[in-house]
């Protein structure tokens, strides 16, 4: 009886974790899409500036 309860609890917890993971994946995909749209709408000068700043930021993280 206790084993059945623990198994049911584990299944429910797994489903909850999977649901949170799925929503996180969708949020990430949406953020990537929004970022891509923003970059595409920028001027060439703006994209160049963004690339330089991103490159500098990534080098400081090493």
Backbone as CSV, one residue per row, in Angstrom:
resi,resn,N_x,N_y,N_z,CA_x,CA_y,CA_z,C_x,C_y,C_z
1,UNK,0.827,-1.197,0.000,0.000,0.000,0.000,0.875,1.267,0.000
2,UNK,1.867,1.275,0.864,2.774,2.421,0.923,3.560,2.530,-0.378
3,UNK,3.976,1.391,-0.919,4.726,1.386,-2.169,3.885,1.950,-3.313
4,UNK,2.607,1.575,-3.360,1.695,2.097,-4.383,1.536,3.603,-4.264
5,UNK,1.430,4.101,-3.022,1.299,5.541,-2.794,2.553,6.271,-3.272
6,UNK,3.718,5.719,-2.928,4.972,6.352,-3.339,5.129,6.341,-4.857
7,UNK,4.712,5.251,-5.489,4.784,5.165,-6.942,3.865,6.205,-7.590
8,UNK,2.646,6.324,-7.070,1.702,7.316,-7.601,2.248,8.728,-7.408
9,UNK,2.828,8.987,-6.252,3.404,10.305,-5.963,4.553,10.600,-6.934
10,UNK,5.395,9.605,-7.194,6.524,9.779,-8.114,6.031,10.067,-9.530
11,UNK,4.971,9.383,-9.953,4.414,9.613,-11.291,3.871,11.032,-11.405
12,UNK,3.130,11.475,-10.387,2.579,12.840,-10.412,3.692,13.882,-10.419
13,UNK,4.729,13.655,-9.619,5.849,14.589,-9.566,6.571,14.641,-10.911
14,UNK,6.747,13.485,-11.541,7.396,13.428,-12.856,6.588,14.206,-13.887
15,UNK,5.267,14.038,-13.861,4.409,14.773,-14.800,4.505,16.277,-14.570
16,UNK,4.547,16.677,-13.297,4.654,18.106,-12.978,5.985,18.676,-13.464
17,UNK,7.060,17.937,-13.249,8.384,18.380,-13.706,8.401,18.497,-15.226
18,UNK,7.836,17.507,-15.909,7.789,17.544,-17.372,6.988,18.738,-17.872
19,UNK,5.878,19.047,-17.210,5.052,20.191,-17.612,5.830,21.496,-17.446
20,UNK,6.548,21.630,-16.327,7.348,22.848,-16.112,8.461,22.938,-17.144
21,UNK,9.076,21.806,-17.462,10.158,21.787,-18.457,9.620,22.211,-19.817
22,UNK,8.461,21.680,-20.192,7.866,22.027,-21.483,7.591,23.523,-21.559
23,UNK,7.009,24.090,-20.502,6.703,25.525,-20.544,7.989,26.340,-20.603
24,UNK,9.041,25.868,-19.927,10.334,26.550,-19.989,10.924,26.519,-21.383
25,UNK,10.781,25.379,-22.056,11.290,25.250,-23.426,10.544,26.205,-24.351
26,UNK,9.218,26.279,-24.184,8.434,27.167,-25.034,8.795,28.629,-24.774
27,UNK,9.028,28.984,-23.514,9.417,30.359,-23.186,10.761,30.691,-23.828
28,UNK,11.685,29.729,-23.789,13.004,29.947,-24.382,12.891,30.123,-25.891
29,UNK,12.080,29.281,-26.535,11.899,29.396,-27.982,11.281,30.741,-28.331
30,UNK,10.316,31.197,-27.523,9.675,32.483,-27.774,10.682,33.620,-27.605
31,UNK,11.535,33.530,-26.582,12.552,34.563,-26.364,13.546,34.587,-27.517
32,UNK,13.921,33.413,-28.024,14.841,33.359,-29.166,14.204,33.997,-30.394
33,UNK,12.926,33.701,-30.607,12.220,34.259,-31.768,12.148,35.781,-31.658
34,UNK,11.806,36.275,-30.466,11.720,37.723,-30.266,13.078,38.383,-30.472
35,UNK,14.137,37.743,-29.986,15.479,38.293,-30.163,15.847,38.335,-31.638
36,UNK,15.542,37.266,-32.356,15.842,37.225,-33.795,15.078,38.315,-34.539
37,UNK,13.810,38.516,-34.191,13.021,39.569,-34.840,13.607,40.945,-34.552
38,UNK,14.052,41.152,-33.300,14.622,42.445,-32.926,15.905,42.708,-33.719
39,UNK,16.768,41.694,-33.808,18.034,41.864,-34.525,17.779,42.123,-36.005
40,UNK,16.820,41.410,-36.594,16.516,41.613,-38.012,15.962,43.007,-38.286
41,UNK,15.281,43.586,-37.299,14.708,44.914,-37.507,15.725,46.036,-37.271
42,UNK,16.904,45.687,-36.736,17.929,46.698,-36.469,18.640,47.093,-37.760
43,UNK,19.227,48.269,-37.729,20.036,48.703,-38.868,21.357,47.938,-38.857
44,UNK,22.087,48.013,-39.946,23.395,47.344,-40.037,24.334,47.872,-38.957
45,UNK,24.303,49.173,-38.717,25.159,49.781,-37.694,24.784,49.252,-36.307
46,UNK,23.492,49.125,-36.052,23.027,48.601,-34.762,23.437,47.155,-34.557
47,UNK,23.339,46.340,-35.611,23.746,44.933,-35.515,25.243,44.823,-35.263
48,UNK,26.026,45.678,-35.912,27.471,45.662,-35.727,27.828,46.020,-34.280
49,UNK,27.173,47.033,-33.741,27.411,47.445,-32.358,27.022,46.327,-31.393
50,UNK,25.871,45.704,-31.633,25.420,44.604,-30.786,26.416,43.446,-30.833
51,UNK,26.926,43.127,-32.015,27.897,42.038,-32.168,29.178,42.340,-31.395
52,UNK,29.659,43.582,-31.477,30.890,43.951,-30.755,30.688,43.845,-29.246
53,UNK,29.564,44.365,-28.770,29.313,44.326,-27.323,29.111,42.900,-26.833
54,UNK,28.432,42.084,-27.618,28.230,40.687,-27.237,29.563,39.961,-27.200
55,UNK,30.412,40.212,-28.185,31.723,39.583,-28.237,32.550,39.978,-27.019
56,UNK,32.540,41.259,-26.680,33.276,41.735,-25.503,32.751,41.071,-24.232
57,UNK,31.428,40.981,-24.120,30.807,40.379,-22.947,31.198,38.905,-22.822
58,UNK,31.173,38.186,-23.936,31.517,36.764,-23.900,32.981,36.552,-23.546
59,UNK,33.859,37.451,-23.991,35.279,37.326,-23.662,35.526,37.592,-22.183
60,UNK,34.734,38.449,-21.556,34.913,38.715,-20.126,34.436,37.544,-19.281
61,UNK,33.606,36.668,-19.853,33.097,35.527,-19.092,34.074,34.357,-19.081
62,UNK,35.085,34.388,-19.929,36.058,33.269,-19.998,36.913,33.171,-18.782
